[in-house]
């Protein structure tokens, strides 16, 4: 605290003025608010002692960064960027090459002029800042304003403080490898409609930002619109591999949108938005099992669409698929005795149940309803390594990367594994990954008896082919699987959430442990009549208590 106060005193003599902003450092209770200095680099150099400069062998700086190091480094970078000194700004980062390329493109390709950067109060090694400028294209200009942040780290090798370079420093919508470009949009805008013909907007449905971006990317050129002039994010290889779409940040001149009709139900979509808003990091999808139509998609977190593109371990909801496999192979039967010990070891791993419970002389139905892990792990010695993968692909249409929904999606992953990881995959851990869309599809397949690939835009719009599963479950296996899910909804771990959900219902809960999280991801998948839904609440706790109420509320709302 005292040292920072002295630094502020030394700079108090003659505040510089940059773009009408006084450059001064103001000390506070653990934080500092400051504006840009004309001589950021010089100020840093001046702080070095004569004795340090005289040392023949340079010392590698270590230890936590001081407040002075953080503010001076941020100051140096932001001042140089504001003044258009790209090389100087890039040199203040730990990746000068990548920084120079993006900062050059900011002026040349994004066409942002008259940039003003205003730092905010430092928090530890992080400094937020606001950006204001004007985007200019062929005589047309429009104001640009947004907030971003940078983090200062010690550079590898010498320990000097530098800005930790990522594309998100320039704009929070950027991923590493992305670019900002202003010009005629490569893809015309679209006006997305719900199933009743109402317009879908992020003002009405905040979760749909990435969905609307995806619809534009796929249907913009097919829907009859005309491109406008805009500032947009052009995705790089990494972002495209993650199925992220280009994103419009600012429209300088409007294009003429084409029209795309979706399968979303306005009432269910609104209900889904309300439900996920009650939980941090919650996502949900609602489907119609008889057709595969997606009726609602919602996420409480903005940006990445976890509901459609998430790749998360599904925990015990995976036991729906595993149970179908065990029943088909004669390794389990709903009403027959089935072991559920406290522990079971396989492949060098010791598996256990939640709270180390056991069920003595119980049935497989009881183990499914209470989500007994060892009831499933104990069957691993009798399975081939690829059995679960084939079951997911052949019956449930998963893990083949061939869904054509109308927007980018993750289609599930059930890799072939061996030993302990294979056993873990039986309970939705190991290498198994799913999204809420995938698990809603699993419930829909059980309900309808046939895998119908989910879709957001009818295949009749563009003639695309939907994915198919190569076979269905036998009538006997399907009947047992429905019995398991119905019993769980009535008497098992899903009973509390499903209380009051009447009719032909079935459900399964799940909790997936994640390294570094205190609480597991909570999953829930269920069906009622001609509705199926699945949700996840990341780091929320057990699925029946977190995702369960969200899914159950939407099944009720769908009538």
Wavefront OBJ file of the C-alpha trace (Angstrom):
o trace
v 0.000 0.000 0.000
v 2.735 2.459 1.018
v 4.920 1.865 -2.036
v 2.025 2.434 -4.434
v 1.206 5.698 -2.704
v 4.795 6.888 -3.281
v 4.607 5.990 -6.977
v 1.451 8.084 -7.265
v 3.260 11.009 -5.564
v 6.137 10.960 -8.044
v 3.741 11.196 -10.995
v 1.711 13.911 -9.416
v 3.916 16.713 -10.694
v 2.798 17.056 -14.333
v -0.152 14.973 -15.509
v -0.081 14.334 -19.231
v -3.178 14.692 -21.395
v -4.021 12.097 -24.042
v -7.134 12.521 -26.117
v -8.613 14.791 -23.473
v -7.978 12.293 -20.657
v -5.694 13.333 -17.799
v -3.000 10.741 -17.201
v -2.632 10.392 -13.458
v -2.409 7.531 -10.980
v -4.768 7.664 -8.013
v -4.062 5.400 -5.047
v -6.961 3.615 -3.334
v -7.782 0.868 -0.900
v -6.032 -1.970 -2.653
v -6.913 -0.840 -6.194
v -5.822 1.917 -8.537
v -7.780 3.824 -11.151
v -5.627 5.476 -13.789
v -5.601 6.798 -17.321
v -3.043 6.414 -20.050
v 0.405 7.958 -19.730
v 2.390 9.388 -22.601
v 5.593 7.751 -21.422
v 4.556 4.359 -20.125
v 7.702 2.608 -21.305
v 9.906 5.437 -20.130
v 8.262 5.434 -16.726
v 8.982 1.742 -16.421
v 12.604 2.223 -17.444
v 12.997 5.095 -15.014
v 11.917 2.876 -12.145
v 14.947 0.685 -12.564
v 17.688 1.432 -10.124
v 21.190 2.347 -11.283
v 22.624 -0.548 -9.345
v 20.366 -3.048 -11.100
v 21.364 -1.672 -14.501
v 24.990 -2.059 -13.593
v 24.706 -5.752 -12.880
v 26.530 -7.784 -15.474
v 24.426 -10.915 -15.047
v 20.679 -10.216 -15.490
v 18.438 -11.561 -12.773
v 15.268 -13.463 -13.612
v 12.363 -11.781 -11.896
v 10.187 -14.121 -9.872
v 7.391 -13.939 -7.379
v 4.022 -12.242 -7.520
v 3.671 -9.139 -9.630
v 3.560 -5.845 -7.785
v 0.776 -3.351 -8.308
v 3.295 -1.017 -9.951
v 4.367 -3.709 -12.431
v 0.790 -4.493 -13.405
v -0.285 -0.890 -13.859
v 2.881 0.138 -15.699
v 2.661 -2.802 -18.113
v -1.022 -2.231 -18.807
v -0.300 1.481 -19.234
v 2.481 0.829 -21.703
v 0.392 -1.540 -23.824
v -2.790 0.516 -23.881
v -1.013 3.793 -24.550
v 0.861 2.329 -27.517
v -2.293 0.694 -28.909
v -4.262 3.934 -28.601
v -1.529 5.845 -30.428
v -1.359 3.289 -33.227
v 2.163 2.179 -32.342
v 1.588 -1.491 -33.078
v 5.169 -2.701 -32.658
v 5.460 -0.987 -29.284
v 2.133 -2.359 -28.083
v 3.000 -5.868 -29.289
v 6.356 -5.693 -27.489
v 4.470 -5.183 -24.238
v 2.903 -8.648 -24.627
v 4.284 -12.152 -24.225
v 3.471 -12.986 -27.870
v 4.553 -9.998 -29.994
v 3.983 -11.744 -33.327
v 0.348 -12.689 -32.694
v -0.360 -9.347 -31.031
v 1.125 -7.360 -33.926
v -0.939 -9.280 -36.484
v -4.244 -8.720 -34.677
v -3.578 -5.094 -33.757
v -2.578 -4.337 -37.345
v -5.791 -5.947 -38.551
v -7.779 -3.910 -36.020
v -6.940 -0.758 -37.967
v -6.525 -2.175 -41.466
v -9.233 -4.873 -41.694
v -11.670 -3.907 -38.952
v -11.237 -0.232 -39.939
v -11.522 1.084 -36.398
v -10.413 4.728 -36.149
v -9.927 7.271 -33.331
v -9.443 4.629 -30.678
v -9.695 5.743 -27.039
v -8.826 3.273 -24.291
v -9.754 3.933 -20.669
v -8.334 1.592 -17.990
v -10.416 0.697 -14.984
v -9.507 -0.359 -11.464
v -6.922 -3.123 -11.222
v -7.938 -6.385 -9.524
v -4.836 -8.410 -8.776
v -3.033 -8.976 -12.080
v -6.094 -8.115 -14.181
v -6.936 -4.684 -15.600
v -10.312 -4.029 -17.245
v -10.603 -1.285 -19.840
v -13.159 0.273 -22.129
v -12.730 0.797 -25.857
v -14.312 3.570 -27.885
v -13.747 4.249 -31.550
v -15.387 4.708 -34.913
v -15.744 2.025 -37.574
v -15.395 3.621 -41.004
v -16.114 2.033 -44.382
v -16.479 3.908 -47.677
v -17.470 7.158 -46.055
v -19.886 5.567 -43.596
v -18.953 5.629 -39.934
v -20.547 4.279 -36.795
v -19.473 4.497 -33.136
v -18.048 1.381 -31.498
v -17.879 0.890 -27.736
v -17.250 -2.181 -25.595
v -15.386 -3.431 -22.539
v -12.436 -5.802 -22.375
v -9.674 -6.790 -19.970
v -6.034 -7.835 -19.903
v -3.950 -9.862 -17.503
v -0.277 -9.230 -16.752
v 2.072 -12.189 -16.278
v 5.802 -12.751 -15.952
v 7.390 -13.525 -19.304
v 9.077 -16.892 -19.593
v 12.858 -16.574 -19.548
v 13.440 -13.256 -17.808
v 10.351 -12.794 -15.647
v 9.617 -9.334 -17.040
v 5.969 -8.289 -16.733
v 4.054 -8.542 -19.991
v 0.434 -8.645 -21.122
v -0.727 -12.260 -21.348
v -1.676 -12.259 -25.019
v -4.960 -13.653 -26.236
v -7.202 -12.390 -29.001
v -9.891 -11.667 -26.386
v -7.778 -8.738 -25.159
v -8.689 -6.890 -28.366
v -12.357 -7.895 -28.169
v -14.015 -10.368 -25.761
v -15.861 -12.079 -28.631
v -12.577 -13.189 -30.216
v -11.009 -16.594 -29.773
v -7.333 -17.123 -30.554
v -6.919 -17.284 -34.319
v -10.043 -15.194 -35.058
v -10.004 -11.877 -36.956
v -12.088 -8.707 -37.020
v -13.219 -7.579 -40.473
v -15.407 -4.703 -41.656
v -16.999 -4.902 -45.074
v -19.868 -6.401 -46.950
v -20.993 -9.415 -44.994
v -20.145 -12.644 -46.690
v -23.484 -13.984 -45.579
v -26.758 -12.006 -45.771
v -28.759 -11.632 -42.554
v -31.735 -13.845 -41.808
v -35.001 -13.270 -39.995
v -35.562 -16.387 -37.917
v -39.136 -17.344 -37.106
v -40.622 -19.672 -34.516
v -43.011 -22.460 -35.521
v -45.958 -20.020 -35.307
v -44.339 -17.367 -37.513
v -43.180 -14.979 -34.776
v -39.722 -13.419 -35.055
v -36.975 -14.834 -32.849
v -34.723 -12.162 -31.335
v -32.190 -12.091 -28.532
v -34.218 -9.314 -26.909
v -37.093 -11.750 -26.411
v -35.005 -14.912 -26.056
v -31.503 -14.089 -24.717
v -30.242 -17.678 -25.125
v -30.628 -17.733 -28.878
v -27.638 -15.588 -29.875
v -25.455 -18.458 -31.087
v -28.476 -20.207 -32.626
v -29.299 -17.126 -34.699
v -25.638 -16.830 -35.737
v -25.704 -20.467 -36.829
v -28.925 -20.022 -38.807
v -27.462 -17.054 -40.629
v -24.270 -18.899 -41.485
v -26.128 -21.891 -42.918
v -29.145 -20.243 -44.535
v -28.138 -16.633 -45.197
v -27.283 -17.238 -48.850
v -30.223 -19.594 -49.371
v -32.951 -17.475 -47.802
v -32.955 -14.682 -50.385
v -31.443 -11.864 -48.334
v -28.895 -9.199 -49.292
v -25.719 -8.587 -47.306
v -25.101 -5.306 -45.492
v -21.886 -3.639 -44.266
v -20.810 -4.797 -40.835
v -17.981 -5.366 -38.391
v -17.828 -9.074 -37.691
v -15.742 -11.798 -36.116
v -14.310 -14.157 -38.724
v -13.559 -17.417 -36.988
v -10.186 -19.138 -37.210
v -9.440 -22.850 -37.378
v -9.714 -23.519 -33.646
v -13.067 -21.778 -33.301
v -14.447 -23.477 -36.390
v -13.298 -26.837 -35.062
v -15.366 -26.004 -31.977
v -18.295 -25.259 -34.351
v -18.444 -21.559 -33.503
v -20.054 -19.365 -36.153
v -18.922 -15.961 -37.411
v -20.467 -13.201 -35.325
v -21.735 -9.728 -36.214
v -20.572 -7.040 -33.778
v -21.768 -3.839 -35.468
v -23.933 -3.070 -38.507
v -22.931 0.006 -40.494
v -25.643 -0.442 -43.067
v -28.519 -2.870 -42.943
v -28.783 -5.756 -45.306
v -32.068 -7.246 -46.415
v -32.758 -10.387 -44.391
v -34.099 -13.615 -45.771
v -36.574 -15.654 -43.735
v -35.941 -19.001 -42.044
v -38.633 -20.838 -40.094
v -37.592 -22.978 -37.139
v -39.318 -25.620 -35.025
v -39.041 -23.627 -31.783
v -42.220 -23.272 -29.768
v -42.515 -19.678 -28.488
v -44.241 -20.578 -25.216
v -41.789 -23.378 -24.384
v -38.802 -21.267 -25.414
v -39.935 -18.457 -23.111
v -40.465 -20.960 -20.285
v -37.006 -22.464 -20.880
v -35.419 -19.001 -20.706
v -37.101 -18.377 -17.360
v -36.084 -21.743 -15.953
v -32.366 -21.563 -16.787
v -32.174 -17.988 -15.509
v -32.682 -19.360 -11.997
v -29.420 -21.320 -12.023
v -25.872 -20.385 -12.940
v -24.470 -22.394 -15.889
v -27.744 -24.171 -16.640
v -28.710 -25.517 -20.074
v -31.779 -27.359 -21.353
v -33.295 -28.750 -24.573
v -36.878 -29.886 -25.249
v -37.748 -32.217 -28.164
v -40.806 -33.827 -29.711
v -40.041 -37.601 -29.767
v -42.513 -38.402 -32.549
v -40.745 -36.072 -35.026
v -37.370 -35.003 -33.639
v -38.353 -31.321 -33.689
v -36.451 -29.119 -31.251
v -39.011 -27.084 -29.319
v -36.767 -25.121 -26.936
v -33.058 -24.420 -26.392
v -31.825 -22.327 -23.476
v -28.628 -21.508 -21.562
v -28.163 -19.252 -18.553
v -24.610 -18.462 -19.707
v -24.265 -16.402 -22.878
v -21.770 -16.988 -25.658
v -21.112 -20.712 -26.000
v -24.218 -22.823 -26.615
v -23.795 -25.661 -24.108
v -27.320 -26.925 -24.782
v -26.500 -27.845 -28.386
v -22.701 -27.922 -28.482
v -21.612 -28.859 -24.977
v -19.227 -31.770 -24.592
v -19.603 -32.945 -21.014
v -19.525 -36.254 -19.175
v -23.229 -37.148 -18.745
v -22.828 -39.111 -15.527
v -25.545 -41.593 -14.646
v -27.929 -40.447 -17.387
v -25.672 -42.616 -19.569
v -27.053 -45.615 -17.690
v -30.115 -45.448 -19.946
v -27.936 -46.500 -22.895
v -25.897 -48.931 -20.783
v -29.063 -50.569 -19.439
v -30.338 -51.182 -22.955
v -27.024 -52.902 -23.702
v -27.056 -55.078 -20.561
v -30.681 -56.119 -21.078
v -30.048 -57.053 -24.715
v -27.047 -59.157 -23.727
v -28.891 -60.915 -20.911
v -26.621 -59.335 -18.290
v -29.504 -57.604 -16.500
v -33.279 -57.771 -16.300
v -35.548 -55.226 -14.646
v -37.139 -57.478 -12.037
v -34.342 -59.993 -11.504
v -31.859 -59.955 -8.649
v -28.780 -57.844 -9.435
v -25.661 -57.100 -7.355
v -25.103 -53.588 -5.985
v -22.079 -53.816 -3.655
v -20.411 -50.835 -1.982
v -17.306 -51.296 -4.133
v -16.243 -53.035 -7.310
v -12.718 -53.050 -8.734
v -11.920 -53.339 -12.411
v -8.913 -52.493 -14.535
v -6.965 -51.259 -11.541
v -9.621 -48.789 -10.384
v -11.830 -49.167 -7.331
v -15.353 -47.908 -8.046
v -17.927 -47.033 -5.393
v -21.466 -45.726 -5.039
v -22.482 -42.300 -3.843
v -22.061 -42.309 -0.036
v -20.827 -45.916 -0.414
v -24.317 -47.370 -0.230
v -25.193 -50.931 -1.184
v -28.423 -52.733 -2.048
v -28.641 -56.259 -0.721
v -30.798 -58.779 -2.599
v -32.162 -55.981 -4.786
v -33.327 -56.022 -8.399
v -31.751 -54.308 -11.366
v -34.733 -51.921 -11.349
v -33.860 -50.901 -7.789
v -30.224 -50.347 -8.765
v -31.224 -48.218 -11.769
v -33.667 -46.152 -9.714
v -31.137 -45.455 -6.989
v -28.331 -45.021 -9.545
v -26.059 -47.760 -8.238
v -22.700 -47.462 -10.025
v -21.362 -50.877 -9.084
v -24.427 -52.590 -10.567
v -23.140 -51.480 -13.956
v -19.380 -51.654 -13.346
v -19.746 -55.269 -12.201
v -20.807 -56.215 -15.728
v -17.683 -54.726 -17.364
v -15.751 -58.041 -17.298
v -18.432 -59.576 -19.558
v -18.412 -56.797 -22.161
v -16.214 -56.154 -25.180
v -14.432 -52.838 -25.402
v -16.589 -51.618 -28.297
v -19.990 -52.848 -27.048
v -21.119 -49.524 -25.572
v -19.865 -47.554 -28.580
v -21.835 -49.764 -30.962
v -24.969 -49.534 -28.819
v -24.808 -45.727 -28.784
v -24.289 -45.592 -32.540
v -26.602 -48.332 -33.775
v -29.612 -47.715 -31.508
v -29.340 -44.095 -30.352
v -27.700 -42.491 -33.394
v -24.868 -40.980 -31.332
v -21.107 -40.648 -31.716
v -21.032 -40.643 -35.536
v -20.696 -36.877 -36.129
v -23.389 -36.886 -38.806
v -26.330 -34.958 -37.378
v -27.685 -32.189 -39.597
v -29.777 -30.082 -37.229
v -29.704 -26.770 -39.099
v -27.180 -25.155 -36.728
v -23.854 -26.427 -35.351
v -24.192 -29.194 -32.761
v -22.102 -31.729 -30.895
v -23.359 -35.207 -31.718
v -22.068 -37.095 -28.687
v -18.912 -39.124 -28.242
v -18.670 -42.684 -26.932
v -15.130 -43.769 -27.815
v -13.921 -47.343 -27.675
v -12.007 -47.745 -24.422
v -10.488 -50.579 -22.443
v -9.931 -51.615 -18.853
v -10.971 -49.071 -16.202
v -11.929 -46.252 -18.627
v -14.281 -48.672 -20.409
v -15.913 -49.500 -17.090
v -16.181 -45.804 -16.214
v -17.891 -45.124 -19.530
v -20.740 -47.422 -18.478
v -21.714 -44.832 -15.852
v -21.148 -41.798 -18.053
v -17.592 -40.976 -17.019
v -14.308 -41.919 -18.688
v -14.199 -40.568 -22.226
v -17.977 -40.337 -22.782
v -19.185 -36.839 -23.672
v -22.706 -35.565 -24.328
v -24.725 -32.363 -24.636
v -28.235 -31.746 -23.303
v -29.432 -32.136 -26.907
v -27.892 -35.612 -27.051
v -29.434 -36.739 -23.772
v -32.839 -35.313 -24.688
v -32.570 -37.406 -27.843
v -31.814 -40.499 -25.725
v -35.018 -39.968 -23.727
v -36.936 -39.323 -26.963
v -35.622 -42.567 -28.454
v -36.809 -44.543 -25.425
v -40.200 -42.869 -25.549
v -40.811 -43.326 -29.283
v -38.872 -46.573 -29.710
v -37.042 -45.154 -32.736
v -34.119 -42.732 -33.059
v -35.268 -39.617 -34.888
v -32.480 -37.133 -35.410
v -33.336 -33.821 -33.725
v -33.656 -30.806 -36.008
v -34.234 -27.068 -35.652
v -35.021 -26.382 -39.314
v -37.135 -28.796 -41.329
v -35.090 -30.814 -43.838
v -37.691 -29.835 -46.431
v -36.245 -26.298 -46.411
v -32.941 -27.316 -47.960
v -33.325 -30.985 -48.851
v -30.677 -32.190 -46.409
v -30.701 -35.774 -45.141
v -31.112 -36.516 -41.457
v -29.013 -39.106 -39.655
v -30.445 -42.581 -39.095
v -29.764 -45.362 -36.598
v -29.129 -48.777 -38.053
v -31.500 -50.696 -35.751
v -34.074 -50.454 -32.969
v -34.402 -52.199 -29.641
v -36.549 -55.301 -29.394
v -40.030 -54.821 -27.966
v -39.030 -56.662 -24.780
v -35.895 -54.614 -24.186
v -37.736 -51.370 -24.897
v -40.509 -52.296 -22.474
v -37.986 -52.978 -19.700
v -36.129 -49.732 -20.389
v -39.354 -47.742 -20.120
v -40.194 -49.599 -16.922
v -36.823 -48.607 -15.435
v -37.315 -44.940 -16.273
v -40.938 -44.900 -15.101
v -39.968 -46.482 -11.777
v -37.151 -43.957 -11.307
v -39.555 -41.090 -11.966
v -42.007 -42.434 -9.405
v -39.797 -43.928 -6.687
v -36.136 -43.303 -7.490
v -33.691 -40.399 -7.550
v -35.946 -38.492 -9.991
v -39.115 -38.767 -7.882
v -38.834 -35.448 -6.070
v -38.315 -33.444 -9.271
v -41.022 -35.354 -11.174
v -43.670 -35.051 -8.455
v -46.750 -33.581 -10.089
v -45.682 -34.521 -13.622
v -48.515 -36.806 -14.630
v -49.111 -39.149 -17.526
v -46.736 -41.473 -19.348
v -43.435 -40.415 -17.789
v -39.895 -41.672 -17.360
v -36.715 -40.086 -16.027
v -33.065 -40.596 -15.091
v -30.762 -38.455 -12.976
v -27.012 -38.057 -13.260
v -24.072 -36.475 -11.482
v -20.712 -36.218 -13.235
v -17.529 -35.528 -11.324
v -15.220 -32.950 -12.928
v -11.603 -32.354 -11.899
v -11.212 -29.051 -10.107
v -14.911 -28.673 -9.271
v -16.168 -28.900 -5.701
v -19.595 -29.980 -6.896
v -20.438 -32.332 -9.785
v -22.347 -31.393 -12.909
v -26.004 -32.252 -12.340
v -27.880 -33.955 -15.211
v -31.519 -34.916 -15.741
v -33.272 -36.476 -18.727
v -36.964 -37.327 -18.918
v -40.041 -37.684 -21.102
v -43.749 -37.073 -20.739
v -46.182 -37.881 -23.516
v -44.782 -36.477 -26.765
v -42.147 -34.354 -25.025
v -38.584 -35.250 -24.066
v -36.092 -32.977 -22.355
v -32.646 -32.979 -20.812
v -30.684 -30.430 -18.855
v -27.415 -29.897 -17.053
v -26.349 -27.501 -14.319
v -22.577 -27.312 -14.285
v -20.934 -27.419 -10.859
v -24.407 -27.387 -9.333
v -24.587 -30.711 -7.498
v -26.835 -33.747 -7.886
v -29.025 -33.778 -10.990
v -32.282 -34.500 -9.230
v -31.898 -31.315 -7.201
v -30.466 -29.000 -9.889
v -31.362 -29.893 -13.470
v -34.382 -31.967 -12.443
v -36.700 -29.086 -11.508
v -35.852 -27.292 -14.776
v -36.689 -30.304 -16.944
v -39.811 -31.198 -14.955
v -41.157 -27.642 -15.169
v -40.824 -27.681 -18.967
v -42.524 -31.070 -19.270
v -45.418 -29.605 -17.276
v -45.431 -26.407 -19.349
v -45.617 -28.411 -22.567
v -48.849 -29.975 -21.420
l 1 2 3 4 5 6 7 8 9 10 11 12 13 14 15 16 17 18 19 20 21 22 23 24 25 26 27 28 29 30 31 32 33 34 35 36 37 38 39 40 41 42 43 44 45 46 47 48 49 50 51 52 53 54 55 56 57 58 59 60 61 62 63 64 65 66 67 68 69 70 71 72 73 74 75 76 77 78 79 80 81 82 83 84 85 86 87 88 89 90 91 92 93 94 95 96 97 98 99 100 101 102 103 104 105 106 107 108 109 110 111 112 113 114 115 116 117 118 119 120 121 122 123 124 125 126 127 128 129 130 131 132 133 134 135 136 137 138 139 140 141 142 143 144 145 146 147 148 149 150 151 152 153 154 155 156 157 158 159 160 161 162 163 164 165 166 167 168 169 170 171 172 173 174 175 176 177 178 179 180 181 182 183 184 185 186 187 188 189 190 191 192 193 194 195 196 197 198 199 200 201 202 203 204 205 206 207 208 209 210 211 212 213 214 215 216 217 218 219 220 221 222 223 224 225 226 227 228 229 230 231 232 233 234 235 236 237 238 239 240 241 242 243 244 245 246 247 248 249 250 251 252 253 254 255 256 257 258 259 260 261 262 263 264 265 266 267 268 269 270 271 272 273 274 275 276 277 278 279 280 281 282 283 284 285 286 287 288 289 290 291 292 293 294 295 296 297 298 299 300 301 302 303 304 305 306 307 308 309 310 311 312 313 314 315 316 317 318 319 320 321 322 323 324 325 326 327 328 329 330 331 332 333 334 335 336 337 338 339 340 341 342 343 344 345 346 347 348 349 350 351 352 353 354 355 356 357 358 359 360 361 362 363 364 365 366 367 368 369 370 371 372 373 374 375 376 377 378 379 380 381 382 383 384 385 386 387 388 389 390 391 392 393 394 395 396 397 398 399 400 401 402 403 404 405 406 407 408 409 410 411 412 413 414 415 416 417 418 419 420 421 422 423 424 425 426 427 428 429 430 431 432 433 434 435 436 437 438 439 440 441 442 443 444 445 446 447 448 449 450 451 452 453 454 455 456 457 458 459 460 461 462 463 464 465 466 467 468 469 470 471 472 473 474 475 476 477 478 479 480 481 482 483 484 485 486 487 488 489 490 491 492 493 494 495 496 497 498 499 500 501 502 503 504 505 506 507 508 509 510 511 512 513 514 515 516 517 518 519 520 521 522 523 524 525 526 527 528 529 530 531 532 533 534 535 536 537 538 539 540 541 542 543 544 545 546 547 548 549 550 551 552 553 554 555 556 557 558 559
